Amino acid sequence: MKSMRNLTIGFLAVATVLGAASAASGEKEATGQELYKAYCKPCHLTGSKSGEYTPMTLIQDQWERFFDKKFVPSHKSVVDEGHGGGKVPDVITPEMLKKIKKFAVDHAADSESPATCG
């Protein structure tokens, strides 16, 4: 019984130290807007050969369709020079893509808060 209690206390101590180390490092997950700025905007500026795209470029249904059906086919051969030179669908993880999609849909032309991405 006593060894179980000590094990629990030890586990909690390790968890506390790891949590504090993570918080101290200042690491935070990137938002959809931050990911859009870092991974999408560099290739989709005004006058770019890839076309200018901001969340306001499309309506919500168009963004949904794009991310669900067109993102991978339209980017499968595009190399992301700014993030290691891999193909865009390999560089942008599914979790990142989910955040980017949410940002684009939430700020689409027909949304309650349209945005250009800044």
C-alpha positions in Angstrom: 0.0 0.0 0.0 2.8 2.4 1.0 4.7 1.6 -2.2 1.6 2.4 -4.3 1.3 5.7 -2.5 5.0 6.5 -3.2 4.6 5.5 -6.8 1.6 7.8 -7.2 3.5 10.7 -5.5 6.5 10.0 -7.8 4.3 10.0 -10.9 2.7 13.3 -9.9 6.1 14.9 -9.2 7.4 13.9 -12.6 4.1 15.1 -14.3 4.4 18.4 -12.5 8.1 18.9 -13.6 7.3 18.0 -17.2 4.3 20.4 -17.2 6.4 23.2 -15.8 9.2 22.6 -18.3 6.7 22.7 -21.2 5.2 25.9 -19.9 8.6 27.5 -19.2 9.7 26.8 -22.8 6.9 29.0 -24.0 5.8 26.6 -26.6 2.3 27.0 -27.8 0.4 25.5 -30.7 0.0 27.7 -33.7 -3.4 29.1 -34.6 -5.1 28.6 -37.9 -4.3 32.2 -38.8 -0.6 31.8 -37.9 -0.5 28.6 -40.0 -2.3 30.3 -42.9 0.2 33.2 -42.8 3.2 30.9 -42.6 2.2 28.1 -45.1 -0.4 29.6 -47.5 0.1 33.3 -47.8 3.7 33.2 -49.1 2.5 31.5 -52.4 -0.9 33.3 -52.6 0.0 37.0 -52.4 -1.4 39.6 -54.8 0.0 39.1 -58.3 1.4 35.6 -57.5 1.3 33.0 -60.2 -0.6 30.8 -57.8 -3.3 33.4 -57.4 -4.1 35.6 -54.5 -6.2 33.7 -51.8 -7.3 35.0 -48.4 -10.2 33.6 -46.3 -12.4 36.3 -47.9 -11.7 35.0 -51.4 -14.2 32.2 -51.1 -17.5 31.6 -49.3 -17.7 28.9 -46.6 -19.0 26.2 -48.8 -16.3 26.8 -51.3 -13.6 26.6 -48.6 -15.2 23.4 -47.3 -15.1 21.8 -50.8 -11.6 23.0 -51.5 -10.1 21.5 -48.4 -12.2 18.3 -48.6 -11.6 17.6 -52.3 -9.2 19.9 -54.0 -6.3 20.7 -51.6 -4.3 17.6 -52.1 -4.7 17.3 -55.9 -3.9 20.9 -56.4 -0.9 20.9 -54.1 0.6 17.4 -54.5 3.4 18.5 -56.7 4.0 21.9 -55.1 7.3 22.1 -53.2 7.3 24.2 -50.0 10.8 25.8 -50.1 10.1 27.8 -46.9 9.6 24.7 -44.8 12.2 22.1 -45.7 11.5 21.7 -49.4 8.9 18.9 -49.1 5.7 18.6 -51.0 3.0 20.8 -49.5 0.7 17.8 -48.5 3.6 16.2 -46.7 4.8 19.4 -44.9 1.3 20.4 -43.7 0.1 17.8 -41.2 -3.6 16.8 -41.0 -3.8 18.7 -37.7 -2.4 21.8 -39.2 -4.6 21.5 -42.2 -7.7 21.2 -40.0 -6.7 24.5 -38.2 -6.1 26.3 -41.6 -9.4 25.1 -42.9 -11.2 26.2 -39.8 -9.6 29.7 -40.1 -10.5 30.0 -43.8 -14.1 28.8 -43.3 -14.6 30.9 -40.1 -13.4 34.1 -42.0 -14.8 33.4 -45.4 -16.6 36.1 -47.4 -20.0 35.0 -46.2 -19.0 34.5 -42.6 -19.9 36.7 -39.6 -16.2 37.9 -39.4 -14.6 38.0 -42.9 -10.8 38.5 -42.9 -8.0 38.9 -45.2 -5.4 37.2 -42.9 -3.4 40.4 -42.3 
